[in-house]
Amino acid sequence: TFLYLLGDAISAFMSRSSSKLKIRTGNQNNVVEDVLSGEAHVGITPLDSGNDGLILRPYSKVGQMLVMPATHPLASKRKVGLASLKGERLIVPSENRPHRTLINRLLMDLQVDWKVSVEVDSWELMLNFVKHGMGLAIVNEYCGIPNGLIAKPLPEFPVIQFQLIKRRHASDRLAVSELENILFEFKDQWKNERKQFQ
């Protein structure tokens, strides 16, 4: 999320503000816990439903895409459906990760047989393994696509809604409001960068 979604906003905050910024990383549960406990003032994470102790502000919607070598037969197709993945080797997260659960469920619902090529919990490593011909990968559409690879949108996958979260009744510090404003100023910058890249 920091690498692809928030980088420009963080850079802008650092150049404009005299306030110090401490960045924490973690999964969805860690982000929610850090904000609720006051360890973090704000968090950005995918979240479908709220919590009584949190204020949610919709941040950015991110779809999914299939990444493959430019030489792969699916690379020449204008649209790629999940049924096209029959028999493919996929580079996927480990079994306990939400993204893997979603892949399993959607492909199972369509009765699409596929094979696990590599299990790895990093978008960057997934893309690197695709580049080395180890299989195809389904990643968030904000990921930068390395040269030699092609990305096709997967409209059958649900869009991920990222939320800016903060603790209800937390004190309104000027630096936090400043950070929020800059985050929202740059919330769709990744889309512009993807268009320029394409």
N, C-alpha and C positions, 0 to 999 in steps of 0.2 A: 504493500500500500504506500509506504514512504517512497519507494523507488520509482513507482510509476504514477501514482495518483496525487501525491502531496509534495513532490520535490520542488516544483516551481513556487508553490505557496510558501513553503518553509524558507526557501532562498530569499523570497521577497520580504518576508517578516524579518529575517536576519539583517537585511540591508536597510530596512526602514525603521526598525525599532531599536531602542537602547536596552530593552528588556532581555534578560537571559532566557534561553529556551532549553529545557531538558526533555529529551525525547525518550519515550518508553515504547517498547515493542511487545507484542504478544498476540495470542489468538483472541477470538471474540470474547470468551469468558474472562480472560485477563484484562482486556480493555474495560469491560463493564465493571469488573471488581475494582480496578484502579480508580475509575471515576467515582463510583459509589463510596469508596473509602476516603476519597479526597487526595489520594496519591497523585492523581492526574486531574487537571482542571477541565480538559476536554478530551474527547476521544473520537476517532473516526473508525467505524467498523460496520460490516454488513449486519443488519438487524431488521427482523420482520415485525416484531412486537415490542412494546415498551415495558417499562418497569416503573412502579409508582414513584421510585426515588429519582427517576431520570427525566430530563427534557430531551426530546428527539427532534432534530431538524433534518429533513431529507437533504442529502448531500449530492451524490452522483449515482446514476444508474449505469451499470456495467454489464454488457452481454458476454457471451462466450464465443470462442472461435476455434476452429480446427487448424492446426499448424502442421505443415508437411513440406518435404523437399519440393522444389519447383519441378522436378522430374517425375513426381508421383502422378499416376493417372487421374486422381481426383483434382489435381491442381488446375487442370484445363476446364473444369466445370464451373459454370456461373454460380450455381447454388449447390450446396452439399447438404443432403438430409442424413439423419442418423442411420437410416437403413443402409446407406452407402458404406458404413463401417463394418459390415459383415465380413468376418475373417481377418480383419486388420489387427496388427499388433499396436497396442496403445501404451504410451508412457503415462503412468497415472500416480496419484498420491497413494499413500499407504491406506490400508483398509479402514482405519478409524477416522479418516478425514472426511468432512462433509462433502467436499468436491468429488471424492471417490464414491461415496454413497449415492450421490446424485447421478453420476455416470452409470453406476450399476443399475439403479432403478430405471432410468430412462431407456437404456439399451435392453434391459430385461423386459420392460413393458412392450417393446417393439419386437421381442424375440430375435434380437440381433446377437449372434455369437461372435465373440471377439477374444483376443488373447492379451494377457498382461506381458508386456515386454520388459519394462523396468518400473519399479516403485520408487518414487523420490518426491520429497515434500518441498520442492522449490521450483518456481516458474522458470528461473534462469537455467537450472540444471535440466529441466524438461526440454526447454528449447535447444540447449546444447546437445542433448542426446538425439533430438530430432535431426539436428544438423549432421550428426555422425551416423545417420541412417538406421537408428535403433528402433524406429517406430514413429507413430503420429502422436500428437498431444492435443488435448483440449484445455485451453488456458483462458484467463480473463482477457477481454479485448483491449485492456489498457497496456498489455505487455508490448514491448518493442520487439519487432520481428527481425531476426538477424538476416543478413544478405544470404541469398540462396534458398530461403524458405518462403512459402506462400501461406497466407492465412485466409480462411473462408469463414464468414459468420455462420453460426449455428442457431437459427431462429427457434428451433424446437427446445432449446435450453431456456429455462427461466432467467430473466434479468435479475442481477443482484442489486439491491438497493442499499447503498452505503448511507449511513446516518452520522451526523455529528451529534454526539451525546455529551451532556453535562449534568452535574448533580443538581437536582431541584433544591432551591433555597441556598445555593452556594453564593458566596459573596461575589459581587460584580467588580472584579479588578480591571483596571483600565487595560493592562497588558493582555488579559484574556479576551476582552472585547475586541481589541486590536487584532489579535490572532484570528479570532472567528471571522472578522470582516475580510481579512486577507485570504483565509481559506476559501471563503465563498466567492471572492473575486476570481480565484484561479480554479474553481471546482471543475470546470469543463476544459481546462487547458490541454489535458491529455488527448481529448478528441481532436483538437486543432493540430496537435503534433502528429497524431496518427494520419490525418488527412494529408499533411505535408509529406509524410514519409511515403504514403502510397502514391 
